[in-house]
């Protein structure tokens, strides 16, 4: 069972600890959408909406629907939407429906202008989808020239300290089940994220008469700080997903990771270790590496700030103007 569906999952705490996507990301999607002649702005659907962080960014559309299979996520989304955007109540414009991505039966054929898969799980939603079933549903509900967009980010990085990357990788992706979290991710979903969605099939290959465009976009370049995070990815754009937080907040972010919960289910005694649990030990290693990189004898305090960034991948698709009924 996914962490998000467990009785112990706290959706509110999860939402407060996660990164939020910048306006630049949504503007990028909207520009892709509006470049089609006669683009409409009537209905947008956020599939795998989680707590609604991306859903409320779709308000350029007259009607916005968030969809998620988790009851707790939907409940939290309905509450949080009331207080988003400087206190404006969006409940008359935004609604939420509990459903899987592969079954959007509550939507009629060709009634949606934009479908996104934005914020859920460890960052996002699309790595959970069964694409052989999901692409046909997207094709069914999208209007002609309608847009699909999905994105996901890979492992976080300390923006100014690339020397910390091996420590991050050893903790998050290591194979030692007693000292790392790599074996506790749900697969293949996590692998799809780490590989920047390249495993997501081109819908034109599955449904050649239904989609006219498909693009892969990679926001992985570090603007010359130390080169591209993933130099093998083509046509990299600058990283856009960043957040400054305190070290204390960074530890809180680590606590939201789903494999950490799974690790502690297997090793509950780890929480009682006098030197801190596995997340604290990792956190301290990062502090020590930052001090070393700075040539300092003192590690950062819990209240000191640290810049975090996440390499991000996006896929974009456009429904064909002429197609046979699904």
Secondary structure, DSSP 8 states (H G I E B T S, - for coil): --GGGSTT--HHHHHHHS----HHHHHHHHHHHHTSTT---SEEEEET-TTSTTGGGGTTSSEEEEEES-HHHHHHHHHHGGGHHHH---TTTEEEEE--TT--TTS-TT-EEEEEE-S-SSS-SGGG--HHHHHHHHHHHEEEEEEEEEEEEEEEEETT-GGGHHHHHHHHH-S-TTT-SGGGS-TTHHHHHHTTTTTS--HHHHSTTTEEEEEEEEEEE-TTSSSBTTTTSTT-EE--EEEEEEHHHHHHHHTT-HHHHHHHHH-GGGGG-TT--HHHHHHHHHHHHHHHHHT-SS---TTSEEEEEEEEEEEEEEE-SS----
